[in-house]
Amino acid sequence: MLNDALFPFVAIVGQENVKKALLIALVNQKAGGLLIGGKKGTAKSTIVRGVRELCGEQRIVELPLNATEDMLFGSIDVEYAVKHGKRKFASGILARAHENLLYIDEINLLRTELLNAVLDANAAGVNLVERDGISFSHPVHCTVLGTMNPEEGTLSSQTLDRFGMYVEAQPELVTENRVKIMRELLNFAADIEGYRQQNLLATESLAEQIAAARTLVKITEVSEAMIQLAAQMCAQAFCAGHRAEIYLLECAKAIAALEQRNYVLPKDMNEAAQYVLPHRMRRPPEQEQPEEEETEQQNEQENEDNTEDNDETQDENDADDQQQPPPPLPDNVDGENDEEPENDDQSEDDEQNEDKEEPTPNNDAEAQEQVADIDKTFPLPQIKLDLDQDRKLRRGSGKRSTKKTDLKQGRYVRATISSTKVEDLAFDATIRAAAPYQKMRENNGCALNIKSEDMRQKVREKRIGSTFLFLVDASGSMGAKERMKAVKGAIFYMLQEAYQKRDQVGMIAFRRTKAEVLLPITRSIDLAQKCLQELPTGGKTPLADGLATALMTLYMRNKKDAELEPILILVTDGRANFVDASGEDPIKQAIDMAQKIGKLQISSVVIDTETDFIKLGIAKDVAKAMGASYYSLKQLSEEQIIHIVRNIN
Amino acid sequence: MKRVAVYPFAAIVGQEDMKLSLILNVINPALGGVLIKGEKGTAKSTAVRALAELLPAMASVEGCQFHCDPLEPNLLCESCSEKYKSGAKLSSSEIKMKVVELPVSATEDRVVGTLDIEHAIKHGEKKFEAGILAQANRNILYVDEINLLDDHVVDVLLDAAAMGVNTVEREGVSYSHPAKFVLVGTMNPEEGDIRPQLLDRFGLSVIVTGEHEPEKRVEVIKRRLAYEEDADKFIAKYDKEQKELGEKIMQARQVLKEVVIADNLLAAVAALAIELGVDGHRADITVIKTAMTLAAFAGRTEVVMEDIKNAAKLVLPHRMRRRPFEEGELNWAKVEAILDAQ
């Protein structure tokens, strides 16, 4: 078989906590499965695939990212239907995973609906199938194992919560161990068969240990004291719901069973907490407030005995808070779906998901809930689940969203009956629809006679991002340099994560007599580096021309790729003062142009940097004309721009 | 069948890093492929297509659509594996390794394989129709402009590249087959970046630029003109060089099996990886493998520090973390200092 060339689990150097968590998952299905996070190249997949030799009768069933819904849930047996003219259920991946291990590599890239449907079915213990004229249900009890690299986006906190355990694979930082890893791999590559033979004994003995523990865990007892302990631990960690306690106890039972004990000790509980709590710890309620406010409060305290200068900054911040419409907080951005803390009664969820017209947006934004320092009475694990390194910047980010697409591109996710002419035929679904009627239809020389009513259309889905076009005032007014610098910084930051969010960014500057496209709309950081090396400033303010150029650029862009939603961000103090050949009032010109943009309903934001003593408020009028969100900032910074941009939608 | 003429590999002027990295991957397919970055018109595609001519012959199970290796019972496809287990002899034939192209416009079903529609309609049965990943097994998978590839195609590519197996669960077919390939990609960085996950899968990376010396530029044009005037004559002229290079590659493959590496060199590489803060372990492992292949190409059975350094130049640059305002370039002086300190 293909997998015979796998690196033996027992020979993997290091990653002790990942290995232990996997063993626990193998021993006790009730521990709720395991999610492994970690950077690329930290042996995540190697470890998971290595358990194949350890789990006895059980198999590892893989759920690949290319899976379509019919394959996952099961569907009609086409061959049987053609031959006998009757509908029969052909089981899918979920049926195969029953009583086995279900492995999802790169789980964070799997469609959210699909993943939720899998987790729902497993939680309910049953897969209800209502599709292709088939009505069927079968039990599902499997251990879900997932691996992911958080660099490409994480799972939402609700989804994280549904895994019993979470561990992070860390790269080895001790030279000798790294050498050992390389040596083992070289030995393995040199003689795969021999290497596996060498490790055969250790593999067999570990498999036996697991088998014994599996039997033992069924009779392992949990004392009242341990239940109390579990409750206290979870209360301290501010876990939502009561699943955490159950997972803790089940996990601790497995740990005890692996040590051949049929009773749980406090140390088992402590160890279990390492795996069960990190991804479900919440900030205590009274501390739950936006991070910025916290820092501001700290600032305030510091400021009292600090210089005046700081005081001013503080005032500005306060003033800003009042002037800006506050960006929506990332919490509950999309509360309407998958918010189901207790879910024993949602067995029909997979169908519901299938029926949903709109794909649910990924709501990873909440995934970064983190634990603040807790007053430790128990040795709670050193929590370092840091799914997002620079949390402050990325708070409220939309993450890559998926969108239905009718341009025959994107991933084929399911089939549907089309009301119009079928253009993107879903062959498999069409055949499934036609199969049961073959007995009755006349034979046309083929095994299948397909009629137009059988035709099914493919529903495809594609990840899309947004197009951000910055329009920046580079005229001689105050602060032009800072504006340009801050925008440049923001652009670089956005391009850094462009691979994750699929965003594209461009920049237009206006000064002297006209606007100039400094950076054409792009996803390339290399290009940005080249184009934005020099940022000339100075001269008059041709605001109207800037707006016109922006409109033109977005219009052309839209022709090229209509699927990318454009967003215009204007950074200016609004003091339009360049009179062009027509001799018209520059401010009126600007407002007129802004109205045109507004009519086209292009999402836009105006960041007003007017700092003069007497405010003219032109930028505000422009914003009104464009239908833009309006922010007034005295001190423009990269972080603020990113924060605003990320909260646009 | 007359084959389409291909510009000889040996006739490519300059671009030594690119040529070397391609050759190393042919000698040792376990290196993980190469990413070639550069502007248009820098002979990227020419080099990859030319490589095909140099590729060695290999044993393959006759009639197998995945061209399984009869000598690797661990890597057989389902039907070959069944035959093997039943004790039947797998009849083998010699085929040439080849370059399989994956066009940027390829759809997911063509890449991973799909339901054989014709078969389904005619016979009312489901059958798997193999895709590009099946063709690519044991061959070179070439993706021109890999940074423009659709996201979901990249996803399946990552999956296959990671484990050497393509698992298909779509459109009514459930199938898995070996898909071990050398991934060769080209990209023009100005047209957009490549996802870090995919970047990391590439063992080596090189940057190609146009030749700057006028003499070499003239030579490039002269050869191109000569080739276009009479391809057969031009190819014949490089025949000897091509054969020699081909033989050198075959020898290196043999030598590679004997190459050893001392512990102190492993330690130096480990220290380097820790010091540079690269993600995971793929960087150090690939440096070692590349160094061993370089030694083999030079006909040596022992890796020396020079091999490590040369390997690091090919392996590390694309693994350096890049932050805003950073060029993300490898600080070579630092690398040498770390390695020499060991």
Boltz contact constraints between the chains, C-beta under 6 A:
constraints:
  - contact:
      token1: [A, 1]
      token2: [B, 81]
      max_distance: 6.0
  - contact:
      token1: [A, 2]
      token2: [B, 165]
      max_distance: 6.0
  - contact:
      token1: [A, 2]
      token2: [B, 178]
      max_distance: 6.0
  - contact:
      token1: [A, 4]
      token2: [B, 74]
      max_distance: 6.0
  - contact:
      token1: [A, 5]
      token2: [B, 74]
      max_distance: 6.0
  - contact:
      token1: [A, 39]
      token2: [B, 279]
      max_distance: 6.0
  - contact:
      token1: [A, 39]
      token2: [B, 280]
      max_distance: 6.0
  - contact:
      token1: [A, 40]
      token2: [B, 200]
      max_distance: 6.0
  - contact:
      token1: [A, 40]
      token2: [B, 279]
      max_distance: 6.0
  - contact:
      token1: [A, 40]
      token2: [B, 280]
      max_distance: 6.0
  - contact:
      token1: [A, 41]
      token2: [B, 279]
      max_distance: 6.0
  - contact:
      token1: [A, 41]
      token2: [B, 280]
      max_distance: 6.0
  - contact:
      token1: [A, 41]
      token2: [B, 281]
      max_distance: 6.0
  - contact:
      token1: [A, 41]
      token2: [B, 282]
      max_distance: 6.0
  - contact:
      token1: [A, 42]
      token2: [B, 280]
      max_distance: 6.0
  - contact:
      token1: [A, 62]
      token2: [B, 167]
      max_distance: 6.0
  - contact:
      token1: [A, 64]
      token2: [B, 167]
      max_distance: 6.0
  - contact:
      token1: [A, 64]
      token2: [B, 169]
      max_distance: 6.0
  - contact:
      token1: [A, 65]
      token2: [B, 155]
      max_distance: 6.0
  - contact:
      token1: [A, 66]
      token2: [B, 112]
      max_distance: 6.0
  - contact:
      token1: [A, 66]
      token2: [B, 156]
      max_distance: 6.0
  - contact:
      token1: [A, 66]
      token2: [B, 170]
      max_distance: 6.0
  - contact:
      token1: [A, 67]
      token2: [B, 169]
      max_distance: 6.0
  - contact:
      token1: [A, 68]
      token2: [B, 170]
      max_distance: 6.0
  - contact:
      token1: [A, 71]
      token2: [B, 169]
      max_distance: 6.0
  - contact:
      token1: [A, 71]
      token2: [B, 170]
      max_distance: 6.0
  - contact:
      token1: [A, 79]
      token2: [B, 125]
      max_distance: 6.0
  - contact:
      token1: [A, 82]
      token2: [B, 124]
      max_distance: 6.0
  - contact:
      token1: [A, 93]
      token2: [B, 169]
      max_distance: 6.0
  - contact:
      token1: [A, 109]
      token2: [B, 155]
      max_distance: 6.0
  - contact:
      token1: [A, 151]
      token2: [B, 196]
      max_distance: 6.0
  - contact:
      token1: [A, 171]
      token2: [B, 280]
      max_distance: 6.0
  - contact:
      token1: [A, 173]
      token2: [B, 274]
      max_distance: 6.0
  - contact:
      token1: [A, 175]
      token2: [B, 267]
      max_distance: 6.0
  - contact:
      token1: [A, 175]
      token2: [B, 270]
      max_distance: 6.0
  - contact:
      token1: [A, 175]
      token2: [B, 271]
      max_distance: 6.0
  - contact:
      token1: [A, 178]
      token2: [B, 270]
      max_distance: 6.0
  - contact:
      token1: [A, 179]
      token2: [B, 266]
      max_distance: 6.0
  - contact:
      token1: [A, 179]
      token2: [B, 267]
      max_distance: 6.0
  - contact:
      token1: [A, 179]
      token2: [B, 270]
      max_distance: 6.0
  - contact:
      token1: [A, 182]
      token2: [B, 266]
      max_distance: 6.0
  - contact:
      token1: [A, 182]
      token2: [B, 285]
      max_distance: 6.0
  - contact:
      token1: [A, 182]
      token2: [B, 288]
      max_distance: 6.0
  - contact:
      token1: [A, 185]
      token2: [B, 285]
      max_distance: 6.0
  - contact:
      token1: [A, 411]
      token2: [B, 152]
      max_distance: 6.0
  - contact:
      token1: [A, 427]
      token2: [B, 117]
      max_distance: 6.0
  - contact:
      token1: [A, 428]
      token2: [B, 115]
      max_distance: 6.0
  - contact:
      token1: [A, 428]
      token2: [B, 171]
      max_distance: 6.0
  - contact:
      token1: [A, 428]
      token2: [B, 172]
      max_distance: 6.0
  - contact:
      token1: [A, 431]
      token2: [B, 120]
      max_distance: 6.0
  - contact:
      token1: [A, 446]
      token2: [B, 121]
      max_distance: 6.0
  - contact:
      token1: [A, 446]
      token2: [B, 122]
      max_distance: 6.0
  - contact:
      token1: [A, 447]
      token2: [B, 122]
      max_distance: 6.0
  - contact:
      token1: [A, 447]
      token2: [B, 123]
      max_distance: 6.0
  - contact:
      token1: [A, 447]
      token2: [B, 124]
      max_distance: 6.0
  - contact:
      token1: [A, 448]
      token2: [B, 121]
      max_distance: 6.0
  - contact:
      token1: [A, 448]
      token2: [B, 124]
      max_distance: 6.0
  - contact:
      token1: [A, 463]
      token2: [B, 151]
      max_distance: 6.0
  - contact:
      token1: [A, 492]
      token2: [B, 324]
      max_distance: 6.0
  - contact:
      token1: [A, 493]
      token2: [B, 324]
      max_distance: 6.0
  - contact:
      token1: [A, 496]
      token2: [B, 324]
      max_distance: 6.0
  - contact:
      token1: [A, 499]
      token2: [B, 193]
      max_distance: 6.0
  - contact:
      token1: [A, 499]
      token2: [B, 195]
      max_distance: 6.0
  - contact:
      token1: [A, 523]
      token2: [B, 192]
      max_distance: 6.0
  - contact:
      token1: [A, 524]
      token2: [B, 190]
      max_distance: 6.0
  - contact:
      token1: [A, 524]
      token2: [B, 192]
      max_distance: 6.0
  - contact:
      token1: [A, 525]
      token2: [B, 193]
      max_distance: 6.0
  - contact:
      token1: [A, 526]
      token2: [B, 189]
      max_distance: 6.0
  - contact:
      token1: [A, 526]
      token2: [B, 190]
      max_distance: 6.0
  - contact:
      token1: [A, 527]
      token2: [B, 190]
      max_distance: 6.0
